[in-house]
């Protein structure tokens, strides 16, 4: 098994077409076919079902896919790690709103103070996947996550506390419980904290859910909706009176504060990339 075979496998999976995969890789179709066959011989399984019209992954191909993606990702990261262009290389991950609204100035300052350090930031990737796969296999040095689960190989350090606030671009807006079932309400993310479930009751399905804070912010700012944002994301807009706190005409349950942690492999604590990442995040 070599990198060219993995690249061919991913290209065929993404295009579901050997000709298009060959065009993407700038090689002949016969070369793509040869690489896939060689990979299937190495794996001992057929990875694609093919006929004159369709290409699709077999069960073995679907099982192999995440490993192929991870091996390619690790290969790309290894090239950067051993590169002589930079003294250090950091990969960190976390929700987009964290970087945009809390650490943007820190990122700019870090780049000025460490011109010989390359920085890669992942955002809007499933946080469970980020810890379970990217952090554990070493692709990511530090993962920022709200209330991360415990893991025997992972250490975590508290970064900050935050809380959710209900906001709208409309001043003096007052909503009822039924408004949370209307098209006016947009829900952040795809899960419901315990306090929210208590408020809306069992079986609740919002009319819209989005896991991208920038999109939600835009919709709320345009006056199209109201919704919960983290206080750190909403603070400057509240101060400038571009957003306003929303009042409820019913008793709201207590909204628990959320805690953001920097997670990293315990055995890598003294690694320069981890230490530099913690410096960027203000951990001393």
C-alpha positions in Angstrom: 0.0 0.0 0.0 1.3 3.4 -0.9 0.1 7.0 -0.9 -0.7 7.0 -4.6 -3.1 4.1 -4.1 -4.8 5.9 -1.2 -5.1 9.1 -3.3 -6.7 7.1 -6.1 -9.1 5.4 -3.7 -10.3 8.8 -2.3 -10.6 10.3 -5.7 -12.8 7.5 -7.0 -14.9 7.6 -3.8 -15.4 11.4 -4.2 -16.3 11.3 -7.9 -17.7 7.8 -8.2 -16.2 7.8 -11.6 -12.8 6.4 -12.7 -12.5 8.9 -15.6 -13.2 11.9 -13.4 -10.8 10.6 -10.8 -8.1 10.2 -13.4 -8.7 13.8 -14.6 -8.4 15.1 -11.0 -5.2 13.2 -10.4 -3.8 14.1 -13.8 -3.1 10.5 -14.7 -4.6 8.0 -17.1 -7.8 6.0 -16.3 -5.8 2.8 -16.6 -3.4 4.0 -14.0 -6.3 4.7 -11.6 -7.7 1.2 -12.3 -4.2 -0.3 -11.6 -3.8 1.5 -8.3 -7.2 0.5 -7.1 -6.6 -3.1 -8.1 -3.3 -3.1 -6.3 -4.9 -1.6 -3.2 -7.6 -4.3 -3.3 -5.0 -7.0 -3.5 -3.2 -5.6 -0.5 -6.4 -5.2 1.5 -7.7 -8.6 0.4 -11.2 -7.1 -0.3 -13.1 -5.6 -3.2 -13.5 -1.9 -2.4 -15.7 -0.7 -5.3 -18.7 -2.2 -7.1 -18.5 -1.3 -10.7 -20.7 -1.8 -13.8 -21.0 0.1 -17.1 -22.8 3.0 -15.5 -22.2 3.1 -11.7 -19.4 3.0 -9.2 -20.1 2.6 -5.5 -18.3 1.5 -2.3 -18.7 -2.0 -1.1 -19.1 -2.7 2.6 -15.4 -3.3 2.8 -14.8 0.0 1.0 -17.0 1.9 3.4 -15.2 0.3 6.4 -11.8 1.2 4.9 -12.7 4.8 4.0 -12.1 6.5 7.3 -8.7 4.8 7.7 -7.7 5.9 4.2 -8.7 9.5 5.0 -6.8 9.5 8.2 -3.7 8.0 6.6 -3.7 10.6 3.9 -4.3 13.4 6.5 -1.4 12.1 8.6 0.9 12.0 5.6 0.1 15.6 4.7 0.7 16.6 8.3 4.0 14.7 8.4 5.3 16.7 5.4 4.6 19.9 7.2 6.1 18.7 10.5 9.4 17.8 8.9 9.5 20.9 6.7 12.5 23.2 7.2 10.4 26.3 6.3 9.1 26.7 9.8 10.6 26.0 13.2 7.3 24.8 14.6 3.9 23.8 13.3 0.6 23.9 15.3 -2.8 22.4 14.5 -5.7 23.4 16.7 -9.4 22.9 16.4 -12.6 24.3 17.9 -15.9 26.0 17.1 -15.7 28.8 14.7 -17.3 31.3 17.1 -14.4 30.6 19.6 -11.8 31.8 17.1 -13.9 34.6 15.7 -15.3 36.2 18.8 -12.8 35.3 21.6 -9.4 34.5 20.2 -9.1 36.6 17.0 -6.8 39.2 18.6 -4.8 36.5 20.3 -4.2 34.7 17.0 -3.0 37.9 15.3 -0.7 38.7 18.2 0.6 35.1 18.2 1.5 35.3 14.5 3.4 38.6 15.1 5.3 37.1 18.0 6.0 33.8 16.3 6.7 34.4 12.6 8.6 31.1 12.3 5.5 29.0 13.5 3.0 27.8 11.0 -0.6 27.6 12.3 -3.6 25.6 11.1 -7.0 26.0 12.6 -9.9 23.6 12.1 -13.4 24.8 12.7 -17.0 23.5 12.2 -15.9 19.9 12.5 -17.9 17.6 14.7 -16.4 18.0 18.1 -16.7 14.3 19.0 -14.8 13.3 15.8 -12.3 16.0 16.6 -11.4 14.4 19.9 -12.0 10.8 19.0 -10.0 10.7 15.8 -8.0 13.8 15.0 -6.7 14.5 18.5 -6.0 10.8 19.4 -4.1 10.1 16.2 -2.0 13.2 16.6 -3.3 15.2 13.6 -4.6 17.9 16.0 -2.3 19.1 18.8 -5.1 20.9 20.8 -8.9 20.6 20.5 -11.0 23.3 22.1 -14.4 22.0 23.1 -17.2 22.9 25.5 -17.6 20.4 28.3 -15.5 17.6 26.7 -15.9 14.0 28.0 -13.1 12.4 30.0 -10.7 10.2 28.1 -7.8 8.2 29.8 -5.2 9.5 27.2 -6.4 13.1 27.1 -5.7 16.0 29.5 -7.8 19.1 29.6 -7.3 22.6 30.9 -10.1 25.1 31.6 -10.0 28.1 29.2 -13.0 30.1 30.0 -16.7 30.0 31.1 -19.5 31.2 28.8 -23.2 31.3 28.8 -26.1 31.4 26.4 -28.2 34.6 26.0 -31.4 35.0 24.0 -31.0 37.8 21.5 -32.8 39.5 18.6 -32.2 42.6 16.4 -35.6 43.9 17.6 -35.6 46.0 20.7 -37.9 45.2 23.6 -38.9 41.9 22.0 -40.9 39.6 24.3 -41.6 36.0 23.4 -43.9 33.3 24.6 -43.1 29.6 24.9 -45.1 29.0 21.6 -42.6 31.4 19.8 -39.9 28.7 20.2 -42.1 26.5 18.0 -42.5 29.2 15.3 -40.3 30.1 12.3 -39.0 33.1 14.2 -36.8 30.9 16.4 -33.5 29.4 15.1 -31.7 26.8 17.2 -27.9 26.8 17.5 -26.4 23.3 17.0 -28.1 19.9 16.9 -28.4 19.1 20.6 -30.6 20.4 23.4 -29.1 21.2 26.9 -31.1 19.9 29.8 -32.4 23.4 30.7 -33.7 23.9 27.1 -35.4 20.6 27.0 -37.1 21.5 30.3 -38.3 24.7 28.7 -39.8 23.3 25.4 -40.8 19.8 26.6 -40.2 16.3 25.1 -40.3 15.7 21.4 -39.4 19.2 20.4 -38.2 19.8 16.8 -37.2 23.4 15.9 -38.2 24.8 12.5 -34.5 25.5 11.8 -31.2 24.2 13.3 -27.8 25.5 12.2 -24.4 24.6 13.6 -22.7 27.7 12.0 -22.7 30.7 14.3 -21.9 33.1 11.5 -25.0 32.1 9.6 -27.2 32.4 12.7 -25.7 35.7 13.6 -26.5 37.0 10.0 -30.1 35.9 10.2 -30.6 37.4 13.6 -28.9 40.6 12.6 -31.2 40.9 9.6 -34.2 40.8 11.9 -35.3 37.5 10.5 -35.2 35.5 13.8 -34.3 35.3 17.5 -32.1 32.7 19.1 -29.5 31.8 21.7 -25.9 32.8 21.2 -23.0 32.5 23.5 -22.5 35.7 25.4 -18.9 36.1 24.1 -20.2 36.0 20.5 -23.0 38.5 21.2 -21.3 40.9 23.6 -19.9 43.4 21.1 -23.3 43.5 19.2 -25.1 44.0 22.5 -22.8 46.8 23.5 -23.3 48.5 20.1 -27.1 48.0 20.4 -27.2 46.0 17.2 -28.6 43.1 19.2 -30.9 43.2 22.2 -31.7 40.7 25.0 -35.1 39.0 24.5 -37.5 38.7 27.4 -39.8 35.8 27.9 -43.3 36.0 29.3 -42.9 32.7 31.1 -40.5 31.6 33.9 -37.2 30.5 32.2 -35.3 27.6 33.7 -31.8 28.4 35.1 -29.4 28.5 32.1 -26.2 26.6 33.1 -22.9 28.2 32.3 -20.7 26.2 29.8 -17.0 25.7 30.2 -14.5 25.6 27.3 -11.4 23.4 27.7 -8.2 22.9 25.8 -7.8 19.1 25.3 -4.5 17.5 24.3 -2.8 14.1 24.5 -1.3 13.8 28.0 1.9 12.2 26.7 2.4 15.2 24.4 2.1 17.9 27.1 5.8 19.0 26.7 5.7 18.9 22.9 6.6 22.3 21.5 3.5 22.4 19.4 1.2 21.8 22.4 3.1 24.3 24.5 2.8 27.0 21.8 -0.8 26.2 21.3 -1.5 26.6 25.0 0.4 29.9 24.9 -1.9 31.1 22.1 -4.9 30.2 24.2 -3.6 32.1 27.2 -2.8 29.0 29.3 0.3 29.4 31.5 
